[in-house]
């Protein structure tokens, strides 16, 4: 279902005098299928002709407001309990907008970087999850990736979708699993407002006050990037005939530039493989189309097209037939070619590449570009044709890495939309070195406090995911930027209504994007059930509280022990390291004694500190409570 527009009259709005008529608009969040926050006054806003009278009705409740001199209007819906469906109508003398199937329930903002953005379709058990999705009261709104130098009032796009096989594959997997658990326990409509961007740093989601910067500092920060952006816009529009708004090679879902009969003689040449920046497209982020041709004497069977890695996403056609597409840049493209696609003689290969930042193109990363079959191959390396389809200008770097840019475009436009709380999965991009990982503690708390203030919801629950395990396990205790980042995340637990989901046990050594998002959502939901919905559930694993040192042993006490301390594998405790006054850590002996743990080592007669799960990938850390929830990593001293 969608919001639709009906033009009723072609005349000026009464009372607007000589003001030019403007189409009636309503914020995109109020489209059909929306979830509005229950038990809260809900502002509804949009634009119209200046001074126009705007009628706003929810079912039979009507009110009228007048647009201001700039055409902005605002109405407020009275609080309502969970339920629906409702019909929202907004009208002027000339225009009417209608949104159907509006529900009242709880709205949760899901934000962060790629592990929050990660879709159901790319997660564990995707086929089963998609096929079994059938909940019209679980709804998802994806805020499009966008950025701005200044705060925006309007979202770049977006649409509410129900959890069903047609749409759930594109949902945030963490958010979907979280919402599904809440639907099962609370039985009210749940809306997930997904505003996330892979690779983003926390600074990108913060406004100047949260960053401790004033407007003048922000202005100076962007002077040089803006000048560079203006130069690139001139280059791509004047020299390449490209646009920042659309891709002429792909119109109405038709890949026009994949047509094998397309005349590409005027396209520029570029070597492949290699980043397109090295081939003459310096500064390009966006979409470009590669084309080349190859000849076959006869049609081979079991042919596979090898493109290596593409930075970032690709859609690939042979002779106008789509043979494969991949939306991740770290994956080597190997596309099996079906029957009826290849032909004797000349064959046309087209690759549409979408790059979101950094280098782009058919980079290959040491893989060969070739069409191969059991007894032969065609070498595809060499000179290709390329044409820019659509460009995006990144501000002197990736916008998801730079202060305020995502806040301005992906947070600021939704601040007036009432919500229940937040779920957050981010931090990998801030864990590059000990200094930035340590600084994250203050940044994270500042952002939480600021978002709560901006939403005028000072006690809004804020639930985050502690970084999952990643990279190869180490044989001996070592320093770890990720361990520091997890500690910085955990410092936010000092704030009220903040919870953390521990995921050390479900990470993947070789993939920064663990596919098990179901348990992540489940663990976040446990916190929500306890903090928001009043359920008496054990919602966290053991969290270190205090310790004492006596007779060469360190005794640790924990909160959230639930039904008791245990180990995940029923084996001895692992993951504990101990150090003496010299500060050198070695693996320790650890024993459960009731609701405490005693840590020692015969070579450390005078211990000073203990660490647990202090590593990128602490595979031996196995402390849980009886409910199976893993313990949070910690250190007793620095």
Secondary structure, DSSP 8 states (H G I E B T S, - for coil): ---EEEE---S--TT-TT------EE-GGGSTT-EEETTS-EEEEEE-STT-EEEEEETTEEEEEE--TTSEEEEEE----SEEEEEEEEE-SSEEEEEEEEEEEEEEEEEESHHHH-BGGGSTTHHHHHHH-EEEEEEEEE------SS--SS-S---EEEEETTTGGGSBHHHHHHHHHHHHHH-SEEEEEEEE-TT--GGGG--HHHHT--HHHHHHHHHHHHHHHHHHHHIIIIIT--BSS--TTEETTEEGGG-TT---TTSEEEEESS-GGGGT-TT-EEEEEEEEEEEESS--SS-EEEEEEEESEEEEEETTEEEEEE--TTSEEEEE--TTT--SEEEEEEEEEEE-SSS-EEEETT---EEEETTEEEE--EEEEEEEEEEE--SSS-GGGSTTHHIIIIIGGGTTS--SEEEEE--GGG-SSHHHHHHHHHHHHHHHHHHHHHTT-TT-EEEEE-----S---SS----HHHHHHHHHHGGGGSTTEEEE--GGG-BTTBSS-S--HHHHHHHHHHHHHHTS------S--EEEEEEEETTEEEEEEE--TT-EEETTSS---SEEEE-TT--EEE-EEEEETTEEEEE-TT-TT--EEEES-SSS-TT--EEETT--B---EES--
